[in-house]
Amino acid sequence: VGTEEERARARKYVKLVMAQRVGPVRLDDIEQHADLSIVDVPAEAVSFVTGKQGAFLRFVEEDFGTLLFFIDFSKANKR
């Protein structure tokens, strides 16, 4: 079901979600991920954004129909 492009994006999203379960998600070349929005969260705001046991992240995902997770990425590739 879906176009090849949609299936490829779905596979990528599943890999990203699975990766966060075992450690930090890493993206080295942000420019090749035009379908993702990346927001720099200051270290002092991480606990607020996450919420108790990730509750706020899950709330935003549910309310807006999106996937949210923290990633490690090269500052040189930041957009």
C-alpha positions in Angstrom: 0.0 0.0 0.0 1.3 3.5 -0.8 3.8 4.7 -3.4 7.4 3.6 -3.2 8.4 7.0 -1.8 5.7 6.7 0.9 6.9 3.2 1.8 10.5 4.3 1.9 9.6 7.2 4.3 7.6 4.7 6.5 10.6 2.4 6.7 12.8 5.3 7.7 10.4 6.5 10.4 10.1 2.9 11.8 14.0 2.7 11.9 14.2 6.0 13.7 11.6 5.1 16.3 13.2 1.7 16.9 16.7 3.3 17.2 15.5 5.6 20.0 14.6 2.6 22.1 18.2 1.4 22.3 20.1 4.7 22.5 20.5 8.1 20.9 19.2 8.6 17.3 21.9 9.9 15.0 21.5 11.8 11.8 24.8 12.8 10.1 23.4 14.4 6.9 20.4 16.4 7.8 20.1 17.9 4.3 19.0 14.5 2.9 16.0 14.4 5.4 13.8 17.2 3.9 10.7 15.4 5.4 11.9 16.0 9.0 11.7 19.2 11.0 14.6 19.6 13.5 14.3 21.9 16.5 17.3 22.6 18.7 16.2 22.1 22.3 18.5 23.7 24.9 19.7 21.2 27.5 17.9 23.1 30.3 14.6 22.7 28.5 14.8 18.9 27.7 13.0 17.8 30.8 10.1 20.2 30.2 9.8 19.2 26.5 9.9 15.5 27.4 7.6 15.7 30.3 7.2 13.1 33.1 8.2 9.7 31.6 7.9 11.2 28.1 4.2 12.1 28.6 4.4 15.6 26.9 6.1 14.2 23.8 3.4 11.4 23.6 0.7 14.0 24.0 2.1 16.2 21.2 2.4 13.1 19.0 -1.2 12.1 19.6 -2.6 15.6 19.3 -0.7 16.5 16.1 -0.3 13.1 14.5 3.5 13.3 14.4 6.6 11.5 15.6 8.9 13.2 18.1 12.2 12.1 19.4 15.6 13.5 20.4 18.5 13.0 18.0 22.3 13.6 18.1 23.5 15.3 14.9 26.5 17.0 13.7 26.3 20.7 14.5 28.0 21.4 11.2 24.9 20.1 9.4 22.4 22.0 11.5 19.6 23.7 9.7 
